[in-house]
Amino acid sequence: MNIKLHTPKSLKTGSGMSTLKQLLMSIVATSISIILTFGTAYFVDKNKKEKEKREMVMMIMYDMQETLRQVEENDSCLINFIRLQTDILANPETFDDKLFDLGLFTPFSHFNSTPENIFRSNIETINTISNIAFVENVSSFYDQRKHYKEWVIDRFQKESEGKSLCYDSLATFNTVEFYTYNHILHNTMLREFEVCKLQMNVTEEELQATTEENAKWYKAIDDISSKEKDEQDMQEFFKLRDHINQAIKEGKEKRNQKK
């Protein structure tokens, strides 16, 4: 039995072939349109996420860098405190004159808690950054910063209260201990900072650009405030300091006269 396959008559004609061609072209065009639509949306969404990731990383890295800068400044404060303390202890007659200057070398901190709060409270942090090791190191850095504030800043301010009011108290104040803590915690946080830079391929140029951008905002704030008023406040500050020193000197003379 012979079976013959017949081509539909409509497809044998030029009109039929044209219709098939148009149908195929329509399918291809529709497919390309779908690919372009979803493909473009995918890349736009991907670029948006990459931008958000980089912005969060740079915000954290800048905060870590500023933390280290403050710790380094406190390192200088503590060594100057020790030098002045040593000088006063070696020359008791200068105690009254140099007592006030000790306060100028008291370590302090004004860490910006906003980046840390965003980092710790945002449940999407890991998904956004997509680097668990980096997240763990940042968490460790902030833990160390908390220890630093408690062990160095808060303890120093608490234990130094009243210590400088008399020679014997100043002699028993162990400033070297705080200086040592400052060094140890600084080195620990510095290592974590450098590791984070490597993990996220953060360059010095990027950090510098972020620093300069933030500096523009701080400068704008400084320009709003009156520099002349700041200078007047400083003059008043030094005037009050001189009055207090003079009062101490006069009081000491009067006490010696009564003896």
C-alpha positions in Angstrom: 0.0 0.0 0.0 1.4 3.3 -1.0 0.9 6.3 1.2 1.3 9.7 -0.4 2.0 12.8 1.6 0.3 15.8 0.2 1.5 19.4 0.8 -1.4 21.6 1.6 -2.3 23.6 -1.5 -2.2 26.8 0.5 1.5 26.3 1.2 2.4 25.6 -2.4 1.3 29.0 -3.4 3.4 32.2 -2.9 0.7 33.5 -0.6 1.0 30.5 1.7 4.8 30.7 1.9 4.5 34.4 2.7 2.1 33.7 5.5 4.4 31.1 7.0 7.4 33.4 6.8 5.5 36.2 8.5 4.4 33.8 11.2 8.0 32.6 11.9 9.3 36.2 11.9 6.5 37.2 14.3 7.6 34.3 16.7 11.2 35.3 16.4 10.5 39.0 17.1 8.3 38.1 20.1 11.0 35.9 21.5 13.7 38.6 21.0 11.4 41.1 22.7 10.9 38.8 25.7 14.6 38.1 26.0 15.4 41.8 25.8 12.7 42.8 28.3 13.7 40.2 31.0 17.4 40.4 30.2 17.5 44.1 30.6 15.5 43.9 33.8 18.0 41.3 35.1 21.0 43.4 34.4 19.4 46.5 35.8 18.5 44.7 39.0 22.0 43.1 39.1 23.7 46.5 38.7 21.4 48.0 41.4 22.4 45.3 43.8 26.1 45.6 43.1 25.8 49.4 43.6 24.0 48.9 47.0 26.6 46.3 48.0 29.5 48.6 47.2 27.9 51.6 49.0 27.3 49.5 52.1 30.9 48.1 52.0 32.4 51.6 51.6 30.2 53.0 54.4 31.5 50.3 56.7 35.1 50.6 55.6 35.1 54.4 56.1 33.6 54.0 59.6 36.4 51.4 60.4 39.0 53.8 59.1 37.7 56.7 61.2 37.6 54.5 64.3 41.3 53.6 63.8 42.1 57.3 63.3 40.5 58.2 66.7 42.3 55.3 68.4 45.6 56.6 67.0 44.8 60.1 68.2 44.2 58.7 71.7 47.5 56.9 71.5 49.2 60.3 71.2 47.1 61.7 74.0 48.0 58.9 76.3 51.8 59.1 75.6 51.6 62.9 76.2 49.7 62.3 79.4 52.4 59.9 80.6 55.2 62.3 79.8 53.4 65.2 81.6 52.6 62.9 84.5 56.2 61.8 84.7 57.4 65.4 84.6 55.0 66.5 87.4 55.9 63.5 89.6 59.6 64.3 89.2 59.0 68.0 89.9 56.3 68.3 92.6 56.7 72.1 92.7 55.1 72.3 89.3 52.0 70.3 90.3 49.7 73.3 90.6 50.8 74.9 87.4 50.6 71.8 85.2 47.6 70.1 86.7 45.1 71.6 84.3 47.2 70.6 81.2 46.7 66.9 82.1 43.0 67.2 81.1 44.1 68.2 77.6 45.5 64.8 77.1 42.5 62.7 78.3 41.5 60.1 75.6 38.0 60.3 74.3 35.9 58.8 71.5 33.0 60.0 69.4 32.4 56.9 67.3 29.6 57.1 64.7 27.2 54.4 65.8 24.9 54.7 62.7 26.9 52.4 60.3 27.2 49.8 63.0 23.5 49.9 63.8 22.7 49.6 60.1 25.1 46.7 59.7 23.9 44.8 62.7 20.1 45.5 62.5 19.7 44.9 58.7 18.7 41.3 58.2 19.6 41.7 54.5 23.2 42.6 55.3 24.6 39.1 54.4 22.5 38.9 51.2 23.5 42.3 50.1 27.2 41.9 50.8 27.2 38.2 49.9 30.5 37.6 51.7 30.1 35.8 55.1 33.8 36.0 56.0 33.7 39.8 55.5 30.5 40.1 57.6 32.2 38.1 60.4 35.3 40.2 60.4 33.3 43.4 60.5 31.3 42.1 63.4 34.5 41.2 65.2 35.9 44.7 64.5 32.8 46.3 66.1 33.1 43.9 69.1 36.6 45.1 69.6 35.6 48.7 69.3 33.0 48.1 72.1 35.7 46.6 74.3 38.0 49.6 73.5 35.4 52.1 74.6 34.8 50.1 77.8 38.4 49.2 78.7 40.2 52.4 77.6 37.8 55.4 77.4 35.2 54.7 80.0 37.7 53.1 82.5 40.2 55.9 82.1 37.6 58.6 82.7 36.2 56.8 85.7 39.5 55.9 87.3 41.1 59.3 86.7 38.3 61.1 88.5 40.0 62.7 91.5 43.4 61.1 90.8 45.0 64.3 89.6 43.6 66.4 92.5 46.7 65.6 94.6 50.2 64.5 94.1 49.8 61.1 95.8 46.7 60.2 93.7 48.5 61.1 90.5 51.4 58.9 91.5 49.1 55.9 91.9 47.3 56.3 88.5 48.5 53.6 86.2 48.4 55.4 82.8 50.8 52.9 81.2 48.1 50.2 81.5 45.7 52.2 79.4 48.4 53.0 76.9 49.1 49.3 76.6 45.4 48.4 76.1 45.2 51.1 73.5 48.1 49.6 71.5 46.8 46.0 71.7 43.2 46.8 70.6 44.4 49.2 67.9 46.6 46.4 66.4 43.7 43.9 66.6 41.3 46.3 64.8 43.9 47.3 62.3 44.4 43.7 61.2 40.7 43.1 60.8 40.4 46.3 58.8 43.2 45.3 56.4 41.7 41.8 56.0 38.3 43.4 55.1 40.0 45.5 52.5 41.4 42.5 50.8 38.2 40.5 51.1 36.2 43.2 49.2 39.0 44.5 47.0 38.8 48.0 48.5 41.6 50.2 47.3 43.3 53.1 49.0 42.0 55.3 46.1 38.4 54.3 46.9 38.8 55.0 50.6 40.5 58.4 49.8 37.6 59.3 47.5 35.1 58.4 50.2 37.0 60.4 52.8 37.2 63.4 50.5 33.4 63.2 49.8 32.6 63.1 53.5 35.1 66.0 54.1 33.1 68.2 51.8 30.0 67.7 53.9 31.9 68.4 57.1 33.4 71.5 55.5 29.9 72.7 54.5 28.8 72.4 58.2 31.9 74.2 59.4 31.3 77.1 57.0 27.8 77.5 58.4 29.2 78.0 61.9 30.8 81.2 62.8 34.6 80.9 62.9 34.9 84.2 64.6 32.5 83.0 67.4 34.7 79.9 67.8 37.8 82.1 68.2 36.0 84.2 70.9 35.0 81.1 72.8 38.6 79.9 72.8 39.9 83.2 74.1 37.3 83.1 76.8 38.4 79.5 77.6 42.0 80.5 78.1 41.0 83.6 80.1 39.1 81.4 82.5 42.0 79.0 82.7 44.4 81.8 83.6 42.0 83.1 86.3 41.7 79.7 87.9 45.5 79.2 87.9 45.9 82.7 89.4 43.4 81.9 92.1 45.2 78.6 92.9 48.5 80.5 93.1 47.0 83.2 95.4 45.3 80.6 97.6 48.5 78.7 98.0 50.3 81.8 99.1 47.6 82.6 101.7 47.7 79.1 103.0 51.5 79.3 103.4 51.3 82.6 105.2 48.9 81.0 107.8 51.4 78.2 108.5 
